[in-house]
Amino acid sequence: MGRRWFTNIQGYELDPIADLDIGELRYDWFNYVFKGAPKPTLLADRVNFEVMGANVWKHAPSLAAMADSAITIRLGKKVEQIVDLKDRSDVDQWGSPGDLLDPSSSARSIIDTIPTIANAISFASEPFDRVVEVNGLFSGQLDFVTSKKDFDFSVTLFELTPEGKYVQLNYHWQRASYAGDRSRRVLLVPGRRTTLRFTSNRLTSRRLQRGSRLVVVLAIPKNPSQQINYGTGKVVADESIADAGEALRITWLEGTRLRVPLALPKD
């Protein structure tokens, strides 16, 4: 088994305490479950997580219990966005954060001086006046009017440090027509005001220093490594660039916001 062969993931140096032997932990768990051995200390509760930047493991009885407060980051103004789905000139910009999933890849970095996501708008929190932790799943609401029957969107959450560096914390990708019910597609009505709510699929935990902000980047994916939704309402797998038609137009309205769970560190 042994420990991981890498300690740096796309520019982020892992905390030393996160470098564990997962194989050994797995067998310790099996011994606890099947042979009555002591429970591994790392698995002290139902949710066990390492806080990035704090070099500490924490434990909680539920996802909700990972945090004790939250911050809501609001768009705060109407924003018009136009995305030409026929245009491929921006393929070198990662239109979807899913490109960052390969930890052995050096092509992308989760730390940068600018969130280089194509076809995006962004909005941010005020700087934090004390050290806080982002712990858990973020959720959000999109309030908009669109010109097409469907579109895909990604929401990426960054920490903007006082030094001006962006650290990717988490992301969520969604097809708008499945936001309400993942088992049933409901097409959008062009020109009608629509509100969609979502919750991220991936947990995150990071300690933010005083003076950091949270930055939300809301994007329309148009990446050649992913299926592109041209918004005709047909099965997306059956669409092609010939279905792109007129550019996608979205008016993002003031109700668009993201809710991020926070905790105040006690250690």
C-alpha positions as CSV (number, residue, x, y, z in Angstrom):
1,M,0.0,0.0,0.0
2,G,2.0,3.0,1.2
3,R,1.5,6.7,1.1
4,R,0.6,8.7,-2.0
5,W,3.4,9.3,-4.5
6,F,2.5,13.0,-4.9
7,T,2.1,15.7,-2.3
8,N,1.5,18.6,-4.7
9,I,-1.8,18.8,-6.6
10,Q,-1.7,21.2,-9.5
11,G,0.2,23.9,-7.6
12,Y,-1.2,23.2,-4.1
13,E,1.1,21.7,-1.5
14,L,-0.8,19.3,0.6
15,D,-0.8,19.7,4.4
16,P,1.5,17.2,6.0
17,I,-1.3,15.7,8.1
18,A,-3.2,14.9,4.9
19,D,-0.5,12.5,3.7
20,L,-1.9,9.3,5.1
21,D,-1.9,5.7,4.1
22,I,-5.4,5.1,3.0
23,G,-4.9,1.4,2.6
24,E,-3.8,1.0,6.2
25,L,-6.8,3.1,7.3
26,R,-9.1,0.9,5.3
27,Y,-7.8,-2.3,7.0
28,D,-8.0,-0.6,10.4
29,W,-11.7,0.1,9.7
30,F,-12.3,-3.5,8.6
31,N,-10.7,-4.7,11.8
32,Y,-13.0,-2.4,13.8
33,V,-16.1,-3.5,11.9
34,F,-15.5,-7.3,11.7
35,K,-13.1,-8.1,14.6
36,G,-14.0,-5.6,17.3
37,A,-10.7,-3.8,17.2
38,P,-10.6,-0.1,18.4
39,K,-12.1,2.4,16.0
40,P,-9.5,4.3,14.1
41,T,-9.1,7.8,15.6
42,L,-9.2,9.4,12.2
43,L,-12.8,8.1,11.8
44,A,-14.1,9.5,15.0
45,D,-17.5,10.6,13.6
46,R,-19.7,10.2,10.6
47,V,-18.0,13.1,8.7
48,N,-14.2,13.3,8.9
49,F,-12.4,16.0,7.0
50,E,-9.0,17.7,6.8
51,V,-9.0,21.5,6.8
52,M,-6.8,22.8,4.0
53,G,-4.3,25.3,5.2
54,A,-4.9,24.4,8.9
55,N,-3.1,21.0,8.9
56,V,-5.8,19.5,11.1
57,W,-8.4,16.8,10.9
58,K,-11.9,17.6,12.2
59,H,-15.0,15.4,12.8
60,A,-18.7,16.1,12.7
61,P,-21.9,14.0,13.0
62,S,-23.4,15.4,9.8
63,L,-22.6,17.6,6.8
64,A,-24.7,20.4,8.3
65,A,-22.7,20.2,11.5
66,M,-19.4,20.9,9.7
67,A,-20.3,24.6,9.9
68,D,-22.0,26.9,12.4
69,S,-22.8,29.9,10.2
70,A,-22.9,30.9,6.5
71,I,-22.3,33.8,4.2
72,T,-24.5,34.7,1.3
73,I,-22.7,36.2,-1.7
74,R,-25.0,38.1,-4.0
75,L,-24.7,39.2,-7.6
76,G,-26.4,42.4,-6.6
77,K,-27.1,43.8,-10.1
78,K,-28.4,42.8,-13.5
79,V,-25.7,41.4,-15.8
80,E,-26.2,40.7,-19.5
81,Q,-24.1,37.8,-20.9
82,I,-23.8,36.7,-24.6
83,V,-22.1,33.4,-25.4
84,D,-21.6,32.4,-29.1
85,L,-21.7,28.6,-29.0
86,K,-20.2,28.4,-32.5
87,D,-17.0,30.3,-31.4
88,R,-14.1,28.0,-30.5
89,S,-11.4,30.7,-30.1
90,D,-11.4,30.3,-26.3
91,V,-10.8,26.6,-26.1
92,D,-7.5,27.1,-24.3
93,Q,-9.4,28.6,-21.4
94,W,-10.9,26.0,-19.1
95,G,-14.5,26.6,-19.6
96,S,-15.3,23.9,-16.9
97,P,-13.5,23.3,-13.6
98,G,-13.8,19.6,-14.3
99,D,-10.5,19.9,-16.2
100,L,-8.7,20.2,-12.9
101,L,-9.6,16.7,-11.6
102,D,-6.4,14.9,-12.6
103,P,-4.1,15.4,-9.7
104,S,-1.0,14.3,-11.6
105,S,-1.6,16.9,-14.4
106,S,0.7,19.9,-14.5
107,A,-1.3,21.6,-17.3
108,R,-3.6,23.5,-14.9
109,S,-3.2,25.0,-11.5
110,I,-5.8,25.5,-8.8
111,I,-3.8,28.6,-7.7
112,D,-3.5,31.6,-10.0
113,T,-3.5,35.3,-10.2
114,I,-6.7,35.3,-12.2
115,P,-9.6,32.9,-12.5
116,T,-9.2,32.1,-16.2
117,I,-12.6,30.6,-16.9
118,A,-14.1,31.4,-20.3
119,N,-17.6,32.8,-20.8
120,A,-18.0,33.8,-17.2
121,I,-19.2,36.5,-14.8
122,S,-18.0,36.9,-11.2
123,F,-19.0,38.4,-7.9
124,A,-17.4,38.5,-4.5
125,S,-17.8,38.8,-0.8
126,E,-16.3,41.6,1.3
127,P,-12.9,40.7,2.9
128,F,-13.2,38.7,6.1
129,D,-12.2,40.6,9.2
130,R,-11.0,37.4,11.0
131,V,-9.9,33.8,10.2
132,V,-12.7,31.6,9.1
133,E,-13.2,28.1,7.6
134,V,-15.3,27.2,4.6
135,N,-16.7,23.8,5.5
136,G,-19.2,21.7,3.7
137,L,-21.4,22.0,0.6
138,F,-22.3,25.4,-0.9
139,S,-25.7,26.0,-2.4
140,G,-27.1,28.7,-4.6
141,Q,-29.9,30.3,-6.6
142,L,-29.8,31.5,-10.2
143,D,-32.3,34.1,-11.2
144,F,-32.3,34.8,-14.9
145,V,-34.0,35.3,-18.3
146,T,-32.5,33.3,-21.2
147,S,-33.0,33.1,-25.0
148,K,-32.8,29.3,-25.3
149,K,-34.6,26.3,-24.0
150,D,-31.6,25.0,-22.0
151,F,-28.0,25.7,-21.1
152,D,-25.3,24.2,-18.9
153,F,-23.6,26.2,-16.2
154,S,-20.7,25.8,-13.8
155,V,-20.2,27.6,-10.5
156,T,-16.7,27.8,-9.1
157,L,-15.8,29.0,-5.7
158,F,-12.4,30.7,-5.1
159,E,-10.6,32.2,-2.2
160,L,-8.9,35.5,-3.2
161,T,-6.1,35.9,-0.8
162,P,-4.8,39.4,0.4
163,E,-1.8,38.7,-1.8
164,G,-4.0,38.6,-4.9
165,K,-3.9,34.9,-5.5
166,Y,-7.0,32.8,-6.4
167,V,-7.3,29.4,-4.8
168,Q,-10.0,27.1,-6.2
169,L,-12.0,25.7,-3.4
170,N,-14.9,23.9,-5.1
171,Y,-17.1,23.8,-8.1
172,H,-20.5,22.6,-9.3
173,W,-21.6,21.7,-12.8
174,Q,-25.3,21.5,-13.8
175,R,-27.7,21.2,-16.7
176,A,-30.3,23.9,-16.2
177,S,-33.2,21.6,-17.4
178,Y,-32.4,19.1,-14.7
179,A,-31.7,21.5,-11.8
180,G,-35.2,20.9,-10.3
181,D,-35.3,17.1,-10.7
182,R,-32.3,15.1,-11.9
183,S,-34.6,12.3,-13.1
184,R,-36.9,14.5,-15.3
185,R,-36.0,17.2,-17.8
186,V,-37.9,20.4,-17.7
187,L,-37.0,22.8,-20.5
188,L,-36.7,26.5,-20.0
189,V,-39.1,29.0,-21.5
190,P,-37.2,31.6,-23.5
191,G,-37.9,35.1,-22.4
192,R,-39.5,34.1,-19.1
193,R,-37.9,34.9,-15.7
194,T,-36.7,31.6,-14.2
195,T,-35.3,30.7,-10.7
196,L,-33.2,27.6,-10.3
197,R,-31.7,26.3,-7.0
198,F,-28.8,23.9,-6.6
199,T,-26.5,22.3,-4.0
200,S,-22.9,21.4,-4.8
201,N,-21.9,17.7,-5.0
202,R,-18.4,18.0,-3.5
203,L,-17.4,18.8,0.0
204,T,-14.7,21.3,0.7
205,S,-12.9,22.6,3.8
206,R,-10.3,25.3,3.9
207,R,-9.1,27.8,6.5
208,L,-9.2,31.4,5.1
209,Q,-6.9,34.0,6.4
210,R,-8.0,37.4,7.6
211,G,-8.4,39.8,4.6
212,S,-9.4,37.0,2.1
213,R,-12.5,37.2,0.0
214,L,-14.7,34.5,-1.5
215,V,-15.2,34.9,-5.3
216,V,-17.9,33.2,-7.3
217,V,-17.3,32.5,-11.0
218,L,-20.5,31.6,-12.9
219,A,-19.8,30.3,-16.4
220,I,-21.3,28.7,-19.4
221,P,-19.1,25.7,-20.3
222,K,-18.0,25.4,-23.9
223,N,-15.1,23.0,-23.5
224,P,-14.2,20.5,-26.2
225,S,-13.7,17.8,-23.5
226,Q,-17.3,18.0,-22.5
227,Q,-20.7,17.7,-24.1
228,I,-21.9,21.1,-25.3
229,N,-25.5,22.0,-24.7
230,Y,-26.7,24.2,-27.6
231,G,-30.1,24.8,-26.1
232,T,-32.4,23.6,-28.8
233,G,-34.3,21.4,-26.4
234,K,-33.4,18.2,-28.3
235,V,-31.4,15.4,-26.6
236,V,-28.1,17.1,-26.0
237,A,-26.1,14.1,-27.3
238,D,-27.9,14.5,-30.6
239,E,-27.0,18.1,-31.0
240,S,-24.0,19.4,-33.0
241,I,-22.4,22.7,-33.7
242,A,-25.0,23.1,-36.6
243,D,-27.6,23.6,-33.8
244,A,-25.8,26.5,-32.3
245,G,-27.9,29.1,-34.1
246,E,-28.0,32.6,-32.5
247,A,-25.8,33.3,-29.6
248,L,-27.0,32.3,-26.1
249,R,-28.2,35.4,-24.3
250,I,-28.7,35.4,-20.5
251,T,-29.7,38.2,-18.3
252,W,-28.6,37.3,-14.8
253,L,-30.8,39.1,-12.2
254,E,-30.2,40.5,-8.8
255,G,-31.6,37.3,-7.0
256,T,-28.6,35.3,-8.1
257,R,-26.6,34.3,-5.1
258,L,-24.4,31.7,-3.4
259,R,-24.6,30.5,0.2
260,V,-21.3,29.2,1.6
261,P,-21.1,27.4,5.0
262,L,-18.6,28.8,7.5
263,A,-17.1,27.9,10.8
264,L,-15.0,29.8,13.3
265,P,-11.9,27.8,14.2
266,K,-11.5,26.9,17.8
267,D,-8.0,25.5,17.6
